[in-house]
């Protein structure tokens, strides 16, 4: 036993060639997060669209709801597979970081993974027994959809506690470490972000399918799905922008060094890219409003948002010293103007909403969808690079995280 353990201790650290250990882990996590966050973002929408369709007697909502549920059950295994790879890489490449982290947050980790058992069971029944349960027990069927969503978001609640700790660990332990200073802002930001980017992405896919459809009925449905998804994506984007500011301020207060490194260090350019992509989402939404239901006021508001977005993403040196806060004011005005445009767009003649769209708004929405996916991935990268050389900011460096985990005597009973 002693000889075997000595041999383990002498094993060299593992280093992934070319891309390095951090990117090896990060790539698997990013791919996993794409599938997992899409499910998180749409799992509540499926029963909600089903409920709205039932109250309005509109079969389009039912089709939309069922399609979302079927897509979620198909992509779940892909997300889980990449999550498994990510955990294997973390355990092998950063054992001195990951094993103590599991020990510290054992119960949140356990709850996060055990909760998938009832979640998957509810999702399978919700999807595969759709026709039978909807016909005989409609309330039970709808409840299964919401149970699935609630179970899945228990996972989000647990994982955000661990993820936020890595950036703003503070000095707490136990519950205070889990409910750290950036926990609630990040939780709200990620929840709305999941719904927003997933809805924008669905809108883009629907727009492409509408352009490719040869059947007029199918084309009309895809145009409707584009509008419906776009509305959800846009409204949650506005909330996400506000919560993103709150999240950034929480990080600034709890880990000022990490915040300064992120916005002024070697990866500060990522914030400019994020600002540009956010401008594409906001401007693109306004352009879509104007293209689908054009008005004179809508044109003016669209150009105003374009001008404001350019000012909001201007490089920091263009803002006088001490007036960087003006950028946030400009962004806020852009958001309010976009909201006013959206409300005016919604109030227009309902009959106009169901007319067939031209190619231009479909192209706009496809561009917005690509930008939504890109900015979602970029946010995760910014959050990670903000830690700099640390795996747990201010507590453990990346260099200290490799090598065989060797607990002190008496650590385990």
C-alpha angles and dihedrals in degrees: 000000000000092000092049092049091049089054090052091051091054094055112116121243116265116247122186109222125236100000098041131224098287094054092042089059093037096054093054091046093048093052091046091048092052092059095035096048092046088057091045091050097050105031093087091043095061098064090035092057088044091053093047091048091052093050093046097038090231114144092201091073091052092051091047092049093049093047091053092050092049092049091050094053091048097051097040094088091052092054092047092049094054090045088056091051091049092053091048091051092047092050093048100040102035107024095148088057104036103042095052088045090056090047092050094047099029097137096046089048091048094048091045093057100034091053089069090071095069091032094058092043092053092045093051092051092044092053106031096041095042100122097041097044095041090053099043105023108019095164092050091049092051090046090054089057092053092042089056091050093048093048092049092050091054083068090053092049091053098043095048089057090057095040095049090050090062091062102032106024096154115180100295133116133201114358093000090056091049095046093046124163097275097040102097096039091050092046092054093042094051094044094053091039092056092051093045102049093040092051093047089049092051089049090054093048091048090050091053091047090050090055091049096045116105096187114083094216092051091046091052091051093050091049089052091048089050092055094043093050093043092055092054093044094049098046093048090046090062090052091046092054091056093045090046089060090049091049093050091049091050090053090046091055097041100038107016092168092057092047093050092047091050097049099037106021130088092292096049089108088071088070090056090051090048090051091051092050091048088052089053090053095048097040092041091054091052091047089052090052091051094044094052100039108015121199135161091244090048091054091051093049091048093054090045091054090048091054093045092048091053089052092046094055096042113127116270095246088066089065115078116248111280094015099088087115087073087076090063092048090052091049091049091052089049091053093048092048090050091050091052090050091050093051091049089048091052093051094058125106109304092214089062090058093068099050117113114269127234122238094259099071090044090054090048092053093048089055091048090050092053090049092049092055092045096050090047091057091042092056090058091050092049091050091052099043090050088074090063110190092354130096088191106027113249093354111064130017125214090248090056092049099068130075131059114320106242112184118203119259112284093021090120122039 
